[in-house]
Amino acid sequence: MLLGRAASSREGKKVTIKGASPDLYNEDLAPAAVRNWGPFSIFNVWTSDVHSLWGYYLAASLFLFCGDFLNFIIAIGIGSLIIYALMNMIGYAGVKTGVPYPVLARASFGIWGANIPALVRAIVACFWYGAQTAAASGAIVALLIRSDTFASFHTDVHFLGHSGLEVVCFVVIWALQLLIIQRGMETVRRFQDWAGPAVWVMMLILAVYLCVKAGTFAFTSDIPMAVLLEATKDAGVPGEPGSWAALMAVAAIWVTYFSALYLNFCDFARYAPDKAALRTGNIWGLPVNLILFSLVAGVTTIAAYDVYGEVLLHPDQISAKFDSWFLALLAALTFAVATLGINVVANFVSPAFDFANVFPRQIDFKKGGYIAAVIALVLYPFAPWEGGAAAFVGVIGATMGPIFGVMMVDYYLIRKGEIDVDALYREHGEFRFQSGWHVNAFIAAGIGAIFSSILPNVTDWLPSWWGVYGWFFGVGIAGLVYYALRSATAGSPARAARA
């Protein structure tokens, strides 16, 4: 995988925008000069983003809501097809314009206003940066506490709201990620190329080991309903496990898990040579890969229950129970290093572009990533990502829906897929709107956020199931309000595009 600056400098190419403002343009934010990401590169984006400890944890958690294996595949399959369609929507915009997300956001939010949705996404990426780092360090902790010395340290020493061993492992993993970044984007590319496949191999080893230990390979779950109800009682998902309401909620949560990537994917799709390459990479990387990955997670969850008599959702919890030290070490290191590599690719790229967009004169791609890493470190004592996977994904994802709704309505319905790319970098061009801010976009996104994030999370005015679908409500409400405001202020969508 090659990111913009690395590709441009190596190939000796860059895109120069005539009349570009230095407050809106630098080499990292410029349209992609080299389009050499074929289907395999796009496919690898998804293996890197999906095959993580958090991805497994969510898939295993959602399995519990489905009651049986067939229901699980149906729910995940529906969600994965929706994800595929939405990623194509934002991906096509990236292919056509060649610009990263914060620059594309200028078309709907204004040249200065785009900094707000860019910062929103950057903060969400920082949350995930911390969550993935914590997951990777947790895999190491699970291995180390097999030793009495480390177990004693883990039990007896506490600070920053965590055990001393957890803090040390978190800081070590956090520092290793900075070391990878320091060594350059080629090192990041190598991590991405093997991190996803490495987790796949370890997942299969985990599943086979447990199936052999259980003495059976089962696609049917014998986890009692009472156990499922106890494990899912605080997740906020409507209906009993296996009910239609629960299946629809599972599909919605699966879609919401990728909420940041519906915006983030533009950062990668801009390097694809055409839409065909994008679609091919997406079909294999999303519905096919997602369903297979979830299938393995389901088989592993069933086998783990058969072997240990308890619901184990974290792969590091399972590997910690292995009799073999070698197998436990292999599992811990694979999950930790792979999650580390995935984190650098998935949650370093996004805020790096976003922070660079706010201060392009002072912040380049690498400095933006450092800022994200520091924020994740500051968040660690509070650990906002701890708790139920479904609840965490819902709250984080709902904040992104209104932004996506406004941008997609603007791109497809208002502008019909046509954008003057050069104007995205000019202070006094088409996208200046009201002194660089587009009031209509912020009104629409604000109203969408009220219904997607604020009301379901801080009040009890809405039905209990509302929050599960918060991202969808945010997309739909913000998109409708934005279209209505553009139509009302300019008389018609066509004139609105020129306003």
N, C-alpha and C positions, 0 to 999 in steps of 0.2 A: 504494500500500500504506500502510495506517495501522496503527501499532503502538499498543498499549493505552493508554498514557498520552496520546499525542497525540490519539487518537480520543476518549477520555473527556473530556479538558479542552475540546476544541473543541465537542463536542456538549453540554457542561454536564452530563454524566451520570457517575456513578460508583456502584459497588456497595459498600454498607456492610454489614459482617458483625457482627451482634449478638454481643457477648462476645468479639470477636477480640482476641488478644494482640498488642501492638505489636511483639513479638519474632517474630511470624509473619505480620504483615500490613503492607503499605503499598499505595499506589494502583497501583503497577506489578504487584504480585502478586495483586491482587483479581480476581475473575471478570470476564470481559469484559462491559462494559456496553453496547457497541455491536457488533452483529453484521451488518456491512455488506460482508463479503468474499464476493462472488459467485464463480461458476466462473472468470471471467477473472482475478480476483485470486489465486485458488488456483493457476491455471495459471501465472501470473507468478512465483509462488514457485519453481516448478520450472525455468522458463527461467533464472531468476537463479542457482539452485543448480547447474544442470547445465552451462550454457554458459560454462565457464571454461577457462583454459589447462590446469588440472589435469584437468578432465573430458575434454578432448580428448586429453591425454597418456595418460590411462588407457585410453580407448577405442582409441587407435591402438596402444598396447602390447598390449592384449588381442587385437587383430586378428592379431597375429603368431602367437599360440597356436592360432589356428583353421585356419590353412593355406589356406583359401579363403573366398570371400565368403559363400556359402550357409551354411557352418558358423558363421561369425561372426554372421549375422543370427539363426540358430537359438539360439545360446548367449545372445546379448544379449536376444533375445525372451523366452526362458524366465526369465532373470534379471529382466527388466523387469516381467513379470507377477507374479512373487513380490514385487517391490518395491511394486507397486500394491496388492496384497492387504495387505501389512504396514502400509503407510502409511494405508490405510483403517482398520485396527484401532486404531492410536494416534490417528488423526484423529477417529474417532467419539467417543473418550473426551474429546477436546478440545472437540468440538461440544457434547456433553452437559453437561460440567462447567463449561466456560468458563475453566478455570484453566491456567496455564503448567506445563511439565514439572516443575520442582522442587516445586511445590505438589501436583501429582498424585502424585508419588513419596512424599509423606507418608502416603498411604493404605496403602502396603506396607512402607515402611522406618521409619515413625514421624515425628512432627513435628520432632524434632531429628535423627534418623538420616538423614532425606532430604537433609541437607546433604552427606553423603558422596557419594551418586550424583550430586548436583548439581555438586559440585566435580570429580568424575571427568569429567563431560561438559564442564565449563568448561575443564579442562586440555586435553582433546582438541580443543575448539574453538580454544584458543590455538595448538596445534600447526598446525591448518589455517589459522589466521589468518596465521601465519608462512609456511607453505608457499605460500599464495596470494599473499602480498605478495612473496615471493621470485620467484614465477612472473611476476608483473606487472613487477617490476623487471628480470627477465631479458629481457623483450621489449624494454625500452628499451636495455639493454646491447647486445643483438644489433643494434639499429639504429645506436647510437653508434659501435661499433667499425668501422663502414664508413669512418669518418674516421681518418686516420693518427695524428692527435694523441690521440684517445680510445683508439685501439688500443694506442698506446705506453703510455699511462697504465694501461690495463687489464693490460698485460703486465708492466710494470716495478714497479708499486706494489702491495703486498699487506699487509694486516693483518686481524686477527680471523678468519684462516683463509680470507679471500676477497680478490679483487682490490680495489684502491681504488675502481675504477669501480663494481663490484658493491655495495660498501658504501654509496657515495654514492647510487646509484639506489634501493637498498633503503630507506634512511633518508628519502629524498624521498617515495617512494610511501607509506611508513608515516605520514609527517607529513600527507600529503594526506588520508588516511583520517580522521585526527583532525580535520582542518579540516572535512570533510564532516559529521562527527558534531556538531561545534560549531555548524554552521549549522542543526541541527535535523532532526527526523525527516521533515519534508516534503522536504528535499533528498535524504535517503536514499530516500524513495519515488520521487522522480523518477529517481534513478539506477537503481533496480530496474526501472522501467517501460521503460527503453530499453536497459539493459545487455545483457540476454539477447538481444533481437532484434538488437542491434548485432553481437554475436559471430556470430549466425546469418548475417547479411549478409556479414561478413568471411570466415566459413568457406566460404560459397558462392563468393565471389570467389576465394579461395585455390584451391578445387577446380577451378573453371572455368579459371583461369589455368594451372594445372598440366596439366590435360587438354588444353588448346589447345597448350601447349608440348610435351607428349608426343605430340600428333597423334592421340590416341585417348581414348575414354571407356570405361573398363573396369570391369566388375564381377568379372572374373576376375583372380586374382593370378598374376604370373609371377615372384614373388620366389622364388629357389631355396631348396630345403629346407635346404641347407647354411647359407645366410644366416639363415634363420629359427632354426635350431638354435643358431647362434652368438649371435644377438640375445636368445634366451630361456634360455640355459643356466644362468644364475644366479638365475632368478626363483623357483625352488622349486615350479613347477607340474609335476604328474606327467604322463608320457606325451609322445610326440612331438606337434608342432603338427598339428592336424587329427584327432587321436585322440579317442575318446569321453571318455577321462579328462581330456584337455586342455579339451574343450568344457564338461564339467561344472565344471571348475575355473574357467573363464572366467565362467560363470553365477554361481558362488559368490562370486568376487571382485567382480563387478558388484553383487551384492546387498550385500556387505560394505562397499563404497564409501559406501553411504548409512546406515551403522550409527548415526552420531550423529544423523542426521535422523529415524530411527525414534523417537527420544526428543524431538528438537527440534521435530518437526512439530506437536506439541501446542501449541506457542507460537503457531503461525499458525492452526491449524484452529479454535481457540477463537473466532475472529472470523467464522467461516462461519455463515450463518443456519440451515442444516440439513444433514443428511447428503447429500441429493440434490445440493446445490451442491458439496459436498466431492467426491463421487464424479465429477461431471462435470469439475471442474477437474483431478482426479487422472488420469482416463483420458486426457485430452489432454496433460497435463503430464508424465505418466510413460511408459506403454508407447509411445504414439504419438510423443511428442517424443524419448524416449530412443532408440528404434529409428532414427528419421530422423537424429538427431544422430550416432549411431554409423555409420550408412550413409555420411554425408558424410565422417566421419573415415577410414573404410576406403578410400573412393574417393581421398581426398587422399593417403593413405599409399602406395597403389599407384602413383598418378601421380608422386609425388615420387621413388619408386624408379626409375621409367621415365626420368625427366628427369635425375636427379642420380646414379643408380647406387649409392645408399646408402639405408639405412633411416633416415628422419628422423621422430622421434616428436613433437618439440616444434614447434608452429606458428611460434614465433619463429625457430627454426633454419631453417625453410623460407623465411620472409619475408626473412631476412637474405641469402638467395641471390638475391633478385630483382634483375634488372638495373635496374629503375626505382626511383630514390630515392623518388619520390612514392608508389608502391605500397608500398614497404617502410615508409615513414613512416606511411602510412594503416593498415597492418596492425599495426605496433608500438603506435601510439597507441590503436587500437581494442581490441586485446587487453589492453593495460595498464589503460586506463581502465575497460573493462568488467569485468575481473577485480577491479579496485579496488572498483567498485560492488557486485559480487557478494559480495566479501569482507565489506564493511560489513554487508550484509543478512544473509548466512548465518552469519558467524562473530563478528559483534558482538552480535546478538540473543541467542544462546544463553548465553554467559558473563555477559552483562549481567543476565539474569534469575537466573542461578545464583548469582552473587556477591551480588545483592540479596537472595536468599532466605536466605543465611547471616547477613547483618547488615542486616535491613530498616530498622532505625532510622538507620543511618549511610550505607548505600549505596543509591542509587536506580539506575534503569536506565542512565543515562548514565555514572555513576561506575563501574558494573560493567564497562561497555565499555572505559573507560580502563584499568582494571586488566588486562583481557585484552590490550590493545594493548601495555602495558609488558612483560607476560610474553612475548609474541611477540618483542619487541625483544631481550629478554635471551636468548632461545633462539637468535637468529640466528647468533652465532659458532659454535654447535655444529651448526646446520643438520640436525636429526634427520630432516627430510623428504627429504634428498638420497638418491639411490640408486634402486633399481627401484620403479616405481609400485606394482606388485602386492604387493611385500613390505611397503612402507610402509602401504598400505591394510589389509593383513591384520593387521599388528601393532596398529595404532591401532584398527581396527574390533573386534578380538577383545575388547578391554577393555569394550566397550559391550554385548556380547551377554547376559551374565548379568543385568545390570540390566533390560534389556528383557524377558527371560524371566520374571523375578520379577514385574514390574509387570503384564504381560499376563495371567499366570496369576491374579494377585490380582484384577485388574479383571474378567476374563471368567469364570473358573471359580469363584473364591471368592465374589466379590461380585455376580456375574451382571449386571454393568454398572450397579449401583446404588451411589452414594456420597453420603453426607451432606456436601455441599460446605462448609457452615458449620463443621462439625467439623474440617475441615482447617486452620482458623485458630485453634483453641482449644487452650490448653495442657492442659486436663484433660478432653478429650473422648475419643471413640472411638479416636483414633489415637495416644494416648499410649503404649500398649503397656507396655514396661518402662522407665519414666522417660523416655519420649520416643523410645526406641529399640526397634525390632522385631528381636529376636535371630534369629528364624527366617529373616527376609529376608537378614540378613547372612551367616548360615551357608550358605544356599542360593547366594547370589551369590559367596561365597568359594570354595565347592566348584566352581561353574561356572567361575570365573576360573582355578582351578588347571588345568583341562583346556582352556580356551580360550586362555589367554595364557602361563601360567607354564611348564607342562611342554613345550609345543611350541617355546618360544622360548629356554629356558635349559637344557634337557636334550635328550638324544637317545633318550629312553625310548619315544617314540611314533613311528609311521611318518612318513616324510618329508612325506607329503601331508597330514598332520593339520592343520598350520597353515593351509593354504588354507581349510579348513572350520571354523577356530577359532570364528568368530562363531556358526555354527549349533550347534556343540557347547556353547558357552556358554549360548545360549538354551535348548536342550533340557534340559541337565543341571541348570541352575539352576532352571528351571521345574518339573521333576519333583521335585527335592529340596524345593522350597518347598511344593508341593502336598502332598507326603508329610508334611512337618513340621507343616503346618497341620492336616492330618487327624489326625495322631497326638496333637497337643497338645490338640485340642478334641473329638476323637472323631468329628467329621464336618465337612465343609467348611462346612455351614450354621452350626454352632456356632462354627467357627473365625472366621467373619466377625464374630461378636459378641464374640469374646474380647478 
